[in-house]
Amino acid sequence: MPSGIDDLQIEALRNRRGEKWAHYPKDVIPAWVADMDFEIAAPIREAIIGRVNQFDCGYPVGARDTGLPEIFVERMRSKFAWEINESQVDLFNDVVQGIYFGLLALSEEQDGVVIQTPIYPPFLSSVTETKRRTIECPLNLGDRYYEIDFDALQASIANDKRARILLLCNPHNPTGRCFTRAELEAISEIVLRYDLYVISDEIHADLILDQVPHIPIASLGQEIAARTVTLMSASKAFNMAGVCMAFAVYGGTEIKNLFSKVPRHIRGGISALSVAGVTAAFTEGESWLSSVLSRLRANRDLIVEHAAQNWSGIRYSPTQATYLAWLDCRQLPIEASAYQFFLDKAQVALSDGARFGHPGEGFARLNFATSEKILKEILSRMDSALKDR
């Protein structure tokens, strides 16, 4: 493994000023917000430092002149066999901003927005804060993975005359599902039948842990592409969320024009440092990413084995993608939420499942993007808390 993946030191991590390590007291190990603990790849670090050393932090060139649309298009072609062109690509500060922007561009107040819970909390808050209505379609927890209830999905849309947008998260956060082609085709059929738009958050597309492909829903055909804006970023896969840049892919002219009607300066601008960092990530970061994926797969497998052997009251459906373990703690004999229990008794900060919508109550999300040593310490602390309850 490259330096900074398996040789992490908690004492050094506690000196970081980002949200993950700064939010809780120093006796708590954070395993909540979706940042990795790994050091960023050397090419990214060198590109950003190079800009600073050249005092090159003025206004960046326009998005088209950065070369990033071309780099992104080639990445989509080589990694996902998705054929798009540079004119479809736009730049935002982050994916969540793109979601809010999309809700404003593609719907009106009180229009319905379909969300598959449990879901990344900004999906829920974005609908509320833009004064749209949530149409909640929970996923079903099957024998091994979460599954889409297509009958319920179709019925909820058919019964709401103002259903306007499907907010898709694929790979899915927090469950870790990577939806199959058949599932995405079934979603597309419903979207086209009821004339919906799709805002597809595919920020975890580079973090596939199983031998399954990531399939952008807009790659399935021109009809669904024309109804879809796809949001991606280097931030999750390359551990650079604070650098701030995301990509939007407009699947058709109509959806691009609707986005253009919202004043552009609402989204802010890109920075010289984000241009340098993301360019380096996409052109020189694959070797580092490959090493990270190896560590994430090993960590996922460690949790699977540990849960089976040690946690009679916790169920874990193995993560297919992302670095997030969605733990079903509903059978634990505890009074507090699993989040509060492990924070108080284990000094481990997970994410509270209740924040992911009603179906997340009784669950907790564990971020396992850390070294094997730190992950084992997290699991050991959780074990001790469960034994002492």
Helices and strands as residue ranges (DSSP letters): H 10-13, H 19-22, E 29-30, H 42-53, G 63-66, H 68-80, G 86-88, E 89-92, H 95-106, E 112-115, H 121-129, E 133-136, E 140-141, E 146-147, H 150-158, E 163-169, H 181-193, E 197-201, G 217-220, H 222-225, E 228-232, G 241-243, E 246-250, H 253-260, G 264-267, H 272-284, H 286-310, E 315-316, E 324-328, H 338-346, E 348-349, E 351-352, G 353-356, G 358-360, E 363-367, H 372-388
